[in-house]
């Protein structure tokens, strides 16, 4: 075999890695669209500008909407026209997001239209009340005349009629004459009236103006689905545009200059008459093309430069890394396994490797010592086994034979077992769910024992541990029995019936299943007259009766609570058999000798119900048996009733 220097291999590996990385990186740029994404960066910038302006304008519009809705509720309660005037002026003073307000009587052809900063509207020789309005904080008298007669043109009245004809269920936005109107309608005994607020072109300009446009010719627009509705310099208005469905970008031509950009639907509440309005940003097509080309060239140049720098540094790394590694290899070759120790080389990184190897050797020795001590201390509670391949011999520690109850065999060594025999031993164990990797068996003394068997595949075979878990298993079983049984009578409790009873019912859905609900009679009488100790004996006698009725039957006995008991019969072929067993068992009920010398026979009110369908639930079956018992309990007591339709009217 031809040998080559490690330096050559490292150099070639680094160069191949750089080449492969370059190819993968280039393919990744193409697949992920990095070049195209970089070229589209100007669009991302415009999208952020659109989002910012959309948020600003939307907040203005939503403030207008909230103010108009509040004002509409206030004016609906007012009848005095002067009071209405004053309320309108007050709202205009506080409406920083609106510069106009109106309240119009369509039937009477009367209107009050107020604009921020127009003092002539408020001047009146009859005014005796002053108010401060507008951003200049100027003070003007309020007109007290009830005559609303501003000179609206026929065209303006036509626009007002359009507002009324196209009103929605609530407020409606109208975009006309470079203004946004939010209009609310009122129709009552006073006739048709509309009111609302407006956002003028000046306010739209302030919302959409760009202080420092990032690209040449960049401007903000408001669009409909077909054309430009509003622009800062008014030259774009009415211009149509094209929308690219795949990217969502827009393009248009204005005065012979091509523009590209993005749009976003105006996010506002209220119905927008005439369709959606979009906030858009556009800039010169030539500017975007130049930016895209320069950005792609820059990315490609940086990519090639990074490859060149990586090659240069790879040769430097070869020299700086290989020399210390060669010294480390020589140092390792001189070490004896039982005396592992590395001397300092004077190079921080290599000395750290030396120290790590020294620490590893110390920890390995310490771990082996702890393992040996643990195994020796565990004694017969822990055993180990290992084998290299199937069909061979299994090496076991002496405690494994004790833990698994494997008798000694004079034909084989104490610490070895034939693999086939080992497989049969493990196969005979009962897997238990109480323990992870747990198994149980009965030893030669008839005692129940439990172990966990864990094994793992290693490089040269399989290694495993057998751990005695008998005490833990017995404790789990004991606690489970406590949780499932009534402590006084020893019968199953209600939680067991609801959990396991439903499983049994589902498993026997095609067979005859029945539930017997027993309510013990006279328990209160015995408790009150002879004490609770005698009452407990009365309950135990009832439990003994029910237990005797389950002997040899597919049946479980349950104490629900207090004086309520249940017998659950499952998996039968005939209803009559179950009913007869219940009647025969109850007929043989015993008597209890009371302290006064009298014998009191156990009496109970009993209801019997059969599962009626394959999807019967335990709760439903229990409910119907309870209804049948109720019929006996509120009759003569001490009897058995079979559930029928007459019991449906009884209490649940």
N, C-alpha and C positions, 0 to 999 in steps of 0.2 A: 504494500500500500504506500503510495507516494505521500510523503509528509510535506506540509506547508507551514510556514511561519504564522504564528497567531497574528502578528502585525499585518500581514497581507490579508488574512481572513477578515480581520476587523476593518481594514481599509475598504476591502471589497464589499463587506456587509453594509458599511455606512453609506458607500456610494450607491449601492443597490437600493438601500432604504430611501435615500434622498430621491433617486430616480422614480421609485415606485410611489413615494409620497407626492412627487410632482405630478405624476400621471393621475393618481387618485384625486389630488387636489383640483387639477384642471377639469377632470370629469365632474367632480362635485360642483365646481363653479357653474358648469353648463347645466347639469341636472337641476340644481337648486335655483337656478336663475339669478345667481349673484350678480353677473354682469348686467343682466337686464334690470335687476333690482337696483343696482348702483345707478344705471342710466335713468331709472325712474325716480331718483331721489328728489329732483325738483318738484315732481308731482306730490311727493310726501310732504314737502315744505308747504306747498299750496294747500294741501288737505288740512294741515295744522292751522293755517290762516283762516280757512273756511270754517273749521270747527270753532275757532275763537270768535269770529264774527257772528256765526250762527248762534253761539251761546249768548253773546251780548245782545243781539237783536231779539232773540227769543225771550230773554229776560225783560226787555223793554215791553214787548207785546204781552207777555203774561202779566206784568204789572198793570198794564192798561186793562186787560181782561178782568183781573181781580177788582180793580177800582170801579170799572163799569158795572159789574155784577152787584157790587155793594151799593153803588149809587142808584141802580135801578130799583133795588128793594126799598131804599129810602124814599125815592120820588113817588113810588107807587102808593105810599101812605099820605102824600101831600096833596092838598087841593088849592092852597093859596099860591098864586103865581109869583108873588114877590118872594115868598119863602123858597119856591123852586129856584128863582133866579139866584138868591143868596147861596143856596146849597150848591148850584152849579159853579159859581165863582169860587166858593171855598174849596171844592174838589179840584178845580183847575189850578188853584194856588199850590196844592199839595201834590199835583201830578207831575213829577219830574220827568216821567217817561212819556208824557203827552203834551202837545202844545195847542190843542184845540178840543172844545167840548160843545155839544149841541143837544137841544131838546126841541122836537118839532111836532106840531099838531098838523097832521096831513089833511084832516077834514076841514079845519078852520083856516088852513093856509097861514098859520102863524108859526114862527120859529125864533128860537134864541140860539145864536151861534157865537161863541166866544173864542177868541184866539189869544194866547199868551203874548203880552207885549203890544196890544192894540188898545191904547187908552180911550180912543174915540168910542169904543163899544160901551164903555162904562161911564163916560161923561154925561151928566144930566143936570139940568138946572133945578130939577126937583129932588135931587139926591140929598139926603141928610145923613147918610151913613158912609163911612170911608173904610176901605180895605186895602191891604198891601198885596200886590200881585206881581208875577213875573220875576225873572232872574235879577232884574235891576232893583227889586224891592221898592218900586214906586208906589205912591199912595194915590188912589182914585176914589171918587164917590160912587156908590152903587145906585143904579137907577131903581126908583121905586114905582115907576109906571107899570101898569099891568098890560100895556100894549106891546106885544112882540111883533114887530113889523120890520125886520131887516130886509133889505131889498135883495131877495133871492131871484135869480134869473129863471126863465122857463127851463133852461137846460139843467139848472141846479135842482129845480122842483122835479124834473124828470129823473134825475139821479136819486132823489129821495124816494120817489115812487118805485124805482128799481130796488132800492134797499128793502122796501116793504114786500114787494112781490117775491123776492128771493130770500126771505128770512127763513132761518132754520128753527128747530125746536128751541134752541137756546140762542146764544149770540152768534153772529156771523161776521167774518172778516171780508172786507171788500178792498181791492187794490185798484184804484182809479186815479187818473190825473196826478201821478207821482205821489200819491198819498195812500196811506193805509188807514182804513176806517174799521173800528169795531162797533157794530150796531146791535142794539137790543130793541125789541118791539114790545109795545103795550097795547092791548085792545080791551077796553072796558066801557063803562057807561059814558066816559068822556070822549069816546071815539078812538080813532087810530093815532097812536103816537109812537114815535121812535126816539131813541136817545143813544148817545155813544160818545166815543173819543176818537181823535185822529192823531196820526204820526205823520208829520210833514216831510217833504223832501229834504229840508235842512237837517232834521233829526236823523233821517236815513243816511244822509251824507256823513254825519258825525259817527254813526255806528259802523259804516263800511269803509271809512277813510283809512288808508295805510300810511303811517308816518314815515317809515323807512322800507319801501318795497325791496325785497331781496333780489328780484330779477327785473330786467329792463322791460318796461311796458306793462308791468303787473298791475291789475286793477280788480276791484270787486264789483260783482253784478248781482242783480236779482232776476231770476228766470222763471218763466212758466214752462210747460212741457214743450212748447214750440219755439219761443223766442225770448229775447231780452226784454224785461219789463222795466228795469231801472238800472241806471249806471251813474257814476259820479259826474262824468262830464257830459252826459246826455247823448253822446254820439252813438252809443251802442243800441239805444232803445228801438225796439221793433225789429232788430236783426235776428234772423233765424240761426240755429246752430244744429250740429250733428252730434249724436251720442253713440259712442262705441259700447255695445252691450257687454262685451267680454271684460273690458277694463273699467268701464264706467267713466272714462275720460270724455271731454267734450272738445269740439273744435268749431271755429267760426271765422268769418272774414269781415273786417270792418275797414272801410276806406282803402281797400286793396291790400291790407296787411293781415296775414294769417295769425290767429291766436289759438293756443291750446290751453286746457285747464281742467279743473275738476268742479263738481257741484255736490251739494248735500241738501236734502230736503229740510226746509225751515221747521224747526221743532217747536211747535206752539200748540196750546189748547184752543179749542173753538173750531168751527167749520169754516173753511176757506172757500169762498165763492169763486167759481171759475177754475178750480183745480189747484194742485199743489204749487207752492212757491219754493224755489231753490236758491240758496246762497252759493255763489260761484266765484272762483278766482281764475283769471286767465292771464297769460303773458305771451310775448312774441314767440312764434314758432321757431324762428331762427335762434333765439336765445336758448331755448330748451335743447335744440339739436347740438349746438356748440358745447353746452354744459355736459350732455350725455357723452359726446365723443371724448372730451378732455378727461372726464372721470374714468371712462373705460381704459384709456391709455395710461392713466396714473396707476390704476389697479394692476394692469398687466406689467408695468415697469417695476412696481414694488414686488410683485410675485417673482419676476426674473432675478431681481437683485437679492431677494431672500435666498434663492437657490444658490447663487454664487457665493454669498457669505457662508451658507451652510457647508459648502464644499471646503472652503478655506479652513473653517473651524474644525471640520472633521479630521483633517491631517494634524492639526494641533492637538486635538483630543487623543488621537492614536498615540502620539509620543508621550503625552502627559499621563495617560492612563496605563499603558502597557508596562512601562518600566516598574512602577510600584507593584503591579500585579505579578510580574515575573519574580520579584523579590519575595512576595507573599507566598507564591507557589513553592519556592525553594525552602522557605521557612516551614511550611506545612509538611513538606516531604521529610523533613528532619525530625518531626515529632513522633514520639512513641505513644500508642493508644492509651497506656496506663499512666502516662505522665504528660498530658496535654498542657502546653503552656507556650505562649507566643511572646517574643521579646518586642520591645518598642523599636520602630523603624525611623522615627523622627518625622514621619508624614502623618498629619492629623487624621486624614480619612482612613489610611491603612491601619494606624494604631487603633482607631475605633473598631475596625473589623477584627483586629487582634483581641481587643477587649471583649467584643461581642462573642467571639469564639471561646475565649476563656470563661466568660460568664455562662455560656451555653453548656460547656463541659461541666462546670460546677453544679449548675441546675440539674443536668442529667444525672450526675452522681447523687445529688440530693434527692431527686425524684425516685431513683431506683432504691435508695435507702429507705425512703418513706413507704414505697410500695411493699418492700420486703417486710418492714415493720408492721404495716397494716394487715398484710396477709397472715403474718404470724399471730398478731393480736386477735384477729377475727376468729381464729380457730376453726371449729366445725361449722360456723355460720356462713362462710364464704368458701367456694371452691372454684377452681379454674380448669379449663380443658382446651385442647388445641389439636388440630389435625391439618395435614398438608394437602391431602386430596381425598376425594370420595373413594371408598373401597379399601382404604388403608387402615391403620390403627389410630385410635383416638387416645391421646395422652391425657390423663385426668389426675388431679390431686386427690389424696386419700379422702378428703372431706366430701368430694362429689358423690362417692358411693353412699356416704351417710345421708347426705341431703336428699338424694333421689331414691333412697331405699334399695340400692343395688347390692345384692348379696355377693360375697366373695366367691370367686370361681378358681379352683385349684389349677385349672387348665390354662389360665392366663395370668400375667403379672398384675400386681395390685394397682399399678399406675397406668394400665393400658386396658382398653376395651375394643373389641372388634367393631368396625364401623357399622356393619349391618345390625349388630346387636344394639349399638348406640342409637341408631335411627329408630329401631323398634321401641326402645325405652322412651325416647322423646315423643314418638307417635302415640304411645299409650297414655300420656299425660293429658289431663283435661284443661283446656285453655279457659281462663276465667277473665271476666271483664273488670273485676274489682281492682286488679293490679295491672300496670303497664308491663307487657311481656310476661304476664303471670300465668302460672300453671298450678294445678292442684292434683293430689292423688291421695289414696288411702294407704297408710303403711301397714306393715304386718301385724300391728297391734290394734288396727281398726281406727286409728286416729286420722283426722283430716289434716293434711299438711299442704303448705303452699310455698312456692319458690318463684323467683324471677330468673329467666334465662336470657342473657344478652350476649350476642356474639357479633363480631365484625370481621370482614375479610381484609386480610393484610397481604403484603407482597408475596409472602411465602406460604400462605395458608389461611386458616380460620382460627381466631382466638376468642374464647368466651368465658363468662363468669356465671356461676350458679350461686344465688344468694337466698338464704332462708328468710321467708316473709310470713311464716305461719302466724306469729303474734299479730302482725299488722292486718293480715287477712281476717283473722278471727274477730278483731276489733271492728273492722269494717262491716262484717256480717252482723255483729251484735248491734251496732248502731243502726244499721238498716232495718233490722227486726224491730228495734224500738220505734223507729220512725213510721213503720207500717202497721203496728199493732196497738190496740187499746191496752193500756197498762193494767186496768182492773180486771178485765175479762179474758185477756189473751187473744181476743178475736181481731181480725183485720179492722183498720180504721177507715174513715170516709175518704181520706186522701188516696189510700191504696185502691179503693173501689173505683174512684173516678179515673185514676191513671191506668191501672192494670185491668179493671173491669171493662173499660172501653176497648182495650186491645183484644180481650177475650171475646167480647161481643162482635167485633169486626171479623175475627178469625172464624167465628161460627155463624156467619150471617145467613147461611142457607139451611141452618138447623133450627130446632125449636129452642128458644131461650126465654127464660121467665125470671121475674124479680118479685120476691115476697117481702112486703114492708110490714114489720111488726112493731106495734106501739104497746109497750108493756102497761097493763092496767094496774091500778091501785098502788103504784110506787110511792106516790105522795102520801097516801094513807099510812103505809108502813113506815116511811121516814118520820112522819109527824108523831106517830103513836109508839114506835119501837126504836127509833134512832136510826141514824144513817149507817151504822155498822150492819144492822139488820137489812137496811135497804140495799147495801152492797152485796149481801148474801143473796138477796132476791134477784139482783141483776146477774150475779154469777150463775145462779140456778137457771135463769133464762139462757145465758150463754152456753151452759152445759147441754141444755136441751137442743139448741141450734147446732152445736158441734156434733152431737150424736146423730142428727138428721143429715149431716154431710158425710158421714162415714160410708166409704165405698161409692160415693156419688160424685158426679161432676158438678160440684157445688162449693161455694165459699160462703162463710158466715162473717157478717160485718156488724160492728156496733157503730152506728152513725153518730149518735150523741145522746146523752141523757138516757131516756127510756126507749129510744128508737133503735131497732135492729133490722138487718136485711139478710135474706138468703138469696143468692144469685145462682140459678140453675142454668147450665149452658150445654149445648151440643146434644140435645135429646131428639128423638124421632117422633114423639107423641106428646101432645099436651096433657092427655088424661093421666099419663104416668106421673108427670110432675105434680099435678093437682092431688092425685091419690097419695103420693109420698108426703105432701104437706099435711093433708088431713090425717093420715096415719101417725105421722110424727107428733102433731099437735095433740092428738087424742091420747098419746102416752105421756103427756107432760106430768111431772112429779109435783109433790106438795112440799111446802116449807114449814117446819115446826117453828111457831112464834114463841116469844118469851111467856105469853100468857097460857101456854099449853095447847093452843089450838093449832090445827093444820090448815095452812092457806095454800090452795092450789094455784099454780102459776096460770094467770089469765092474760090474754093479749088480744088486741084488735088487729086483724091481719087483712091486708089487701094484696091480691095477686094480679099481676099484669104480664101479658106475653108481648115479646117483641113483635111488632106488626110488619116491619119491612126490613129490607136488607141494609138500609141506611139509618136504622134506628140508633139514636144516641142514648148513652147511659143516663144523662139528665132527663131526657124525655121519658124513658122507661121508668125511672125512679118517680117522676112526677105523676104518672098514671097509676102506679101502684099506691102512691100516697093518697090519691083521690079515692081509690077503692077502699083503703083503710079508713078514710074519713067517714065513709058511709057507715061502717061498722062502729066506729068510735062514737058517733053521734046517734047511734041507735041503741041497741041493747048491750053493746060491747061484747067481748069474749066470743069472737066469731071470725069466720073467713068469708071474704067477698071477692068475687072475680070482677075485674074491671069491665064495664060495658059503657055504652054511649051515655047512659043516664048520669055517669060520674063526671061528664065533661062540664056540667054546671057547678060542680063542687069547687072549693077553694084550691088554688094552685099551691 
